[in-house]
Amino acid sequence: MKKSIMKRIAALGAVAAAFTVLAGCAQSAASKGNTASGSTIKLGVNIELSGVGGGYGEQVNNGINLAVSQINKDGGVKVGKKTYKFKTVTQDNKTATSTAASIAAQLTSKEKVSALIGPATTNAATAALSNATKASVAQVSPSATAADYTLQKSGKVQPYAFRTAFTDDFQGTKAANFVDDTLKAKKVAVLADNSNDYGKGLAAAFKKEYKGTVVATQYFQSGDKDFNAVLTSLKNKGFDALYIPGYYTEIGLIIKQARQMGINTPIVGGDGMMDPSLTKIAGAKNVTNVYYTTPFSTLSAKSDKTVANFLDAYKAKYGDTASAFNALGFDSVYLIKQAIVDAKSTNSVDIAKALAKVKDLKGVTGTMTIDSKHNPEKTISVEKLVNGKAVSATTVK
């Protein structure tokens, strides 16, 4: 009888030890990453509010703030039986990679945010990713477009890197399809920004996909002002369309100088042209027969209630028409919200896992499904500008 009792005690001890180990494991798992405290979910916003990318960052930030205010006004985020409100902790990375990296460390370690939005530019987002990953916090970039932003050097996906924008290779490929199929251009000249991965990536993808003849490829650097010499050399080559992957700051000047010297062929670019300043720099009359790839078109409001409601809400809050960058910032917040709801958790590790599984999320930039490389699967549009205003949008599947 004593042996029987001793066996039972030993068995109970083993069970208790097992529960202790399991509890320890659970506690260890729960302690990884950041978890919301109280009834507030902190979103870290690491964004370009000044510097070269300030124009993009400000637009993204407005979209983020609109989404947060809407979600909180509509009751917040329900996780199980508890309801949370979003709180943004926003810092300006000044379009500097070192600043973006340090902000990511501060937001994750000091502020204990559950998720990060931004940076907007590829270089800054890539620089910030290491610290986000160390803290096990997902980083959703609204507009980092380099294909390898979400990938490790080995080719495996970065577990904490996500985006709501298209990749450069996707944009470049679809721009080539548009030039082939819609513009019917047989000969194209390429003038690309060689100072960043964005311009180089778009140019490479375009040239790989384009079926016609690339008569010449020239490059420029960020900050260049005078493009007359390179445009003159290209003009003498003869082409049906000019493909210019880069940012609005330089492309605005290129368009102005090209039109002034009589280059009236279609000019095509990427989403780096999506800024009202493009028209101000180039002059409205010059921004005609100009096209760019975009994840969002205001023209779709006629057939899409989600877009129409977004435009109305943005107009009411900011007194202006929403841009694609506004829309991408807006969708980034709703993507994170969906992941939190799906994960039934405010823990950053759980949120990252859920982000990778989001499917058919209706956003203002399209219905998104996150693929195996943490990129959004959705349609792309090409907007046509006449006198600086969008007059039509072509969907490229």
C-alpha positions in Angstrom: 0.0 0.0 0.0 2.8 2.4 0.8 4.4 1.6 -2.6 1.1 2.3 -4.3 0.9 5.7 -2.5 4.5 6.5 -3.4 3.9 5.7 -7.0 0.8 8.0 -7.1 2.8 10.8 -5.5 5.6 10.3 -8.0 3.1 10.3 -10.8 1.5 13.5 -9.6 4.9 15.1 -9.2 5.7 14.2 -12.8 2.5 15.7 -14.0 3.0 18.8 -12.0 6.5 19.1 -13.4 5.2 18.7 -16.9 2.6 21.4 -16.3 5.4 23.7 -14.9 7.5 23.1 -18.0 4.5 23.7 -20.4 3.6 26.9 -18.5 7.1 28.1 -18.7 7.1 27.4 -22.5 3.8 29.3 -22.8 5.1 32.2 -20.8 8.3 32.2 -22.9 6.3 32.2 -26.1 4.0 35.0 -24.9 7.0 37.1 -23.7 8.5 37.2 -27.3 7.7 40.3 -29.2 5.4 43.1 -27.9 1.8 42.9 -26.6 -0.6 45.7 -26.1 -1.2 46.8 -22.5 -4.5 48.3 -21.2 -6.9 48.9 -24.0 -4.5 50.6 -26.5 -2.7 49.0 -29.4 0.3 51.0 -30.3 1.2 51.4 -34.0 4.7 52.7 -34.6 4.9 55.0 -37.7 8.5 55.3 -39.0 7.9 57.7 -41.8 9.6 60.2 -44.1 8.1 63.6 -43.1 11.1 65.5 -44.4 14.1 65.0 -46.7 13.9 63.7 -50.3 11.0 61.4 -49.5 9.0 63.9 -47.4 6.4 64.4 -50.1 5.5 60.7 -50.1 5.8 60.2 -46.4 3.4 63.1 -45.6 0.8 61.6 -47.9 1.2 58.1 -46.4 0.9 59.5 -42.9 -2.3 61.3 -43.7 -3.8 58.0 -44.9 -2.6 56.3 -41.7 -4.2 58.9 -39.5 -7.5 58.8 -41.4 -7.7 55.0 -41.0 -6.9 55.1 -37.3 -9.5 57.8 -36.6 -12.1 55.8 -38.6 -11.4 52.5 -36.8 -11.4 54.1 -33.4 -14.6 56.0 -34.2 -16.3 52.8 -35.4 -15.6 51.0 -32.1 -12.0 50.0 -32.3 -10.5 46.5 -32.7 -12.2 43.6 -31.1 -9.9 40.8 -29.9 -12.0 38.1 -28.2 -14.2 39.8 -25.6 -11.9 42.9 -25.3 -12.0 46.0 -27.5 -8.9 48.1 -28.2 -8.2 51.5 -29.7 -5.3 52.2 -32.0 -2.7 54.8 -30.9 0.0 55.9 -33.4 3.5 56.8 -32.2 5.0 58.7 -35.2 8.6 59.7 -35.8 10.2 61.4 -38.8 13.1 59.4 -40.2 14.0 62.3 -42.5 14.6 59.9 -45.4 17.8 58.8 -43.8 18.6 55.1 -43.5 20.5 55.5 -40.2 17.7 57.5 -38.7 15.1 55.0 -39.9 17.0 52.1 -38.3 17.3 53.9 -34.9 13.7 54.8 -34.9 12.7 51.2 -35.6 14.8 50.2 -32.5 13.2 52.9 -30.3 9.6 52.2 -31.3 9.9 48.5 -30.7 12.1 48.5 -27.6 11.0 51.7 -25.8 7.5 52.3 -27.1 6.7 48.5 -27.3 4.6 48.9 -30.4 2.6 45.9 -31.7 3.3 46.6 -35.3 5.2 49.1 -37.5 4.1 51.1 -40.5 6.8 52.5 -42.8 9.3 53.6 -43.9 7.9 54.7 -47.2 11.0 54.5 -49.3 12.8 51.2 -50.1 16.2 52.1 -48.7 14.9 53.4 -45.4 12.5 50.4 -45.0 15.3 48.0 -45.7 17.6 49.7 -43.2 14.9 49.6 -40.5 14.0 46.0 -41.0 16.9 44.5 -39.1 15.8 46.2 -35.8 12.1 45.3 -36.4 13.1 41.7 -36.9 15.2 41.6 -33.8 12.2 42.8 -31.8 9.9 40.3 -33.5 7.6 43.2 -34.8 6.1 43.2 -38.2 7.0 46.1 -40.4 4.5 47.0 -43.1 5.8 49.4 -45.7 3.1 51.2 -47.8 5.5 52.0 -50.6 8.8 50.1 -50.5 8.9 48.6 -53.9 12.3 46.8 -54.3 11.6 43.1 -54.9 14.2 42.0 -52.3 12.8 44.2 -49.5 10.8 41.2 -48.2 13.5 38.6 -48.9 16.6 37.4 -47.1 19.9 37.0 -49.0 19.2 33.3 -49.2 15.9 34.0 -51.0 13.7 33.0 -48.1 11.0 35.4 -47.0 11.7 37.9 -44.2 9.3 36.8 -41.5 8.6 40.4 -40.3 8.6 42.3 -43.6 5.4 43.1 -45.5 4.1 45.7 -47.9 0.9 47.1 -49.5 2.7 48.4 -52.6 3.6 46.6 -55.8 7.2 45.4 -56.4 9.4 47.1 -58.9 9.6 44.1 -61.1 5.8 43.8 -61.2 5.4 47.5 -62.0 8.1 47.4 -64.7 6.6 44.3 -66.3 3.1 45.7 -66.4 4.3 49.0 -67.8 5.9 47.1 -70.6 2.7 45.2 -71.2 0.8 48.5 -71.4 3.4 50.0 -73.8 3.1 46.9 -76.0 -0.6 46.3 -75.9 -2.2 49.7 -75.4 0.3 52.3 -76.8 1.4 49.9 -79.5 4.9 51.4 -79.3 7.4 49.5 -81.4 10.5 51.5 -80.3 11.2 52.8 -76.8 13.9 54.9 -75.2 14.6 54.4 -71.5 15.8 57.2 -69.2 16.2 55.8 -65.6 17.3 57.1 -62.2 20.5 55.3 -61.5 21.0 56.6 -58.0 18.5 54.1 -56.3 17.2 50.6 -56.5 13.8 51.9 -57.5 14.8 53.4 -60.8 17.2 50.6 -61.7 14.7 47.9 -60.8 11.9 49.3 -62.8 14.1 49.8 -65.8 15.5 46.2 -65.7 12.0 44.7 -65.4 10.6 46.8 -68.2 13.5 46.0 -70.6 13.2 42.3 -69.9 9.5 42.2 -70.6 9.1 44.7 -73.5 8.6 43.1 -76.9 9.7 46.0 -79.1 13.1 47.6 -79.6 14.8 49.6 -76.9 16.7 52.1 -79.0 18.7 53.6 -76.2 19.1 53.5 -72.4 20.4 56.5 -70.5 20.6 57.3 -66.8 20.4 60.3 -64.5 21.1 60.9 -60.8 18.9 62.1 -58.0 19.3 65.9 -57.8 20.0 66.4 -61.5 18.5 69.6 -62.9 19.5 69.9 -66.6 18.5 67.0 -68.9 18.7 68.8 -72.2 21.9 67.1 -73.4 20.7 63.6 -72.7 17.2 64.3 -74.1 18.8 65.7 -77.3 20.8 62.5 -77.7 17.7 60.4 -77.2 15.6 62.5 -79.5 18.0 61.7 -82.4 17.5 58.0 -81.8 13.8 58.1 -82.7 11.2 56.4 -80.5 7.5 55.9 -80.0 7.5 56.2 -76.2 9.8 57.3 -73.5 10.0 55.2 -70.3 11.3 57.1 -67.2 11.4 55.2 -63.9 12.3 57.6 -61.1 10.8 60.1 -58.7 8.6 63.2 -59.5 11.4 65.7 -58.5 13.5 64.8 -61.5 10.8 63.5 -63.8 8.9 66.8 -63.6 11.9 68.6 -65.0 12.5 65.9 -67.6 8.9 66.2 -68.9 9.2 70.0 -69.0 12.5 70.0 -70.9 11.4 67.2 -73.2 8.2 69.0 -74.2 10.1 72.2 -74.7 12.4 70.6 -77.2 9.5 69.0 -79.1 9.5 65.5 -77.7 5.7 64.9 -77.8 5.7 61.1 -77.7 4.0 59.3 -74.7 6.0 59.4 -71.5 5.5 56.5 -69.1 6.7 56.0 -65.6 6.0 54.3 -62.2 4.3 55.2 -59.0 7.2 57.6 -58.2 5.4 60.1 -60.3 2.3 60.1 -58.1 2.6 63.5 -56.5 0.8 66.8 -57.3 4.2 68.4 -57.4 4.9 66.7 -60.7 2.5 69.0 -62.5 3.8 72.0 -60.6 7.4 71.3 -61.6 6.6 70.3 -65.3 3.8 72.8 -65.9 0.3 71.6 -66.5 0.3 72.0 -70.3 3.4 69.8 -70.5 1.9 66.9 -68.5 -0.2 65.6 -71.4 0.2 62.2 -73.0 1.8 61.1 -69.7 1.2 57.8 -68.0 2.2 56.0 -64.8 1.5 52.7 -63.1 -0.5 53.0 -59.9 -2.2 50.8 -57.3 -5.0 53.4 -56.9 -7.0 55.5 -59.2 -9.6 58.1 -58.1 -11.4 57.4 -61.3 -12.5 54.0 -60.0 -14.8 55.7 -57.5 -17.5 55.7 -60.1 -17.7 51.9 -59.9 -16.2 51.1 -56.4 -18.1 52.3 -53.3 -15.1 51.5 -51.1 -13.0 54.0 -53.1 -15.8 56.6 -53.2 -16.3 56.5 -49.4 -12.5 56.8 -48.9 -12.3 59.8 -51.2 -15.2 61.5 -49.4 -13.7 60.8 -45.9 -10.3 62.1 -47.0 -11.8 65.2 -48.5 -13.8 65.9 -45.3 -10.7 65.5 -43.1 -8.0 67.2 -45.2 -9.9 69.2 -47.7 -8.1 67.7 -50.7 -8.4 64.8 -53.1 -6.7 61.6 -51.9 -3.6 60.3 -53.7 -2.3 56.7 -54.1 0.1 57.2 -51.2 -2.8 58.3 -49.0 -4.6 55.1 -50.0 -1.6 52.9 -49.4 -1.1 54.3 -45.9 -4.8 53.8 -45.2 -4.8 50.2 -46.4 -1.7 49.4 -44.3 -3.6 50.2 -41.1 -6.6 48.0 -42.2 -4.2 45.2 -43.1 -2.8 45.2 -39.6 -6.2 45.4 -38.1 -7.3 42.4 -40.1 -4.3 40.4 -38.9 -5.0 41.3 -35.3 -8.6 40.2 -35.6 -7.5 37.0 -37.4 -4.8 36.2 -34.8 -7.1 37.1 -31.9 -4.1 38.6 -30.3 -2.2 41.9 -29.9 1.1 40.1 -29.7 3.5 41.2 -32.4 4.6 37.7 -33.2 1.1 36.5 -33.7 0.2 39.6 -35.8 3.2 38.8 -38.1 2.0 35.2 -38.6 -1.5 36.4 -39.3 -0.4 39.0 -41.8 1.2 36.3 -43.9 -2.2 34.6 -44.2 -4.5 37.5 -45.0 -6.7 36.7 -48.0 -9.2 38.7 -50.0 -9.1 41.9 -47.9 -11.1 44.6 -49.6 -9.0 47.8 -49.6 -9.1 51.1 -51.4 -6.1 50.0 -53.5 -7.8 46.7 -54.4 -8.7 43.4 -52.9 -5.5 42.1 -51.3 -4.1 38.6 -50.7 -0.6 38.4 -49.2 1.5 35.9 -51.1 4.3 33.6 -50.0 6.8 36.5 -50.4 4.7 38.9 -48.3 3.7 40.9 -51.3 0.0 41.9 -52.0 -1.7 40.3 -55.0 -4.0 42.8 -56.6 -4.7 44.5 -59.9 -2.6 47.4 -61.2 -3.8 50.5 -63.2 -2.2 52.9 -65.6 -3.5 56.4 -65.3 -3.3 58.9 -68.2 -2.7 62.5 -67.5 -3.8 65.4 -69.7 -2.9 68.9 -68.7 -1.7 67.5 -65.4 -5.0 65.7 -64.5 -6.0 62.1 -64.6 -8.5 61.5 -67.4 -8.6 57.7 -67.7 -7.3 54.6 -66.1 -6.5 51.3 -67.8 -6.5 48.1 -65.7 -3.6 45.8 -66.4 -4.4 42.3 -65.1 
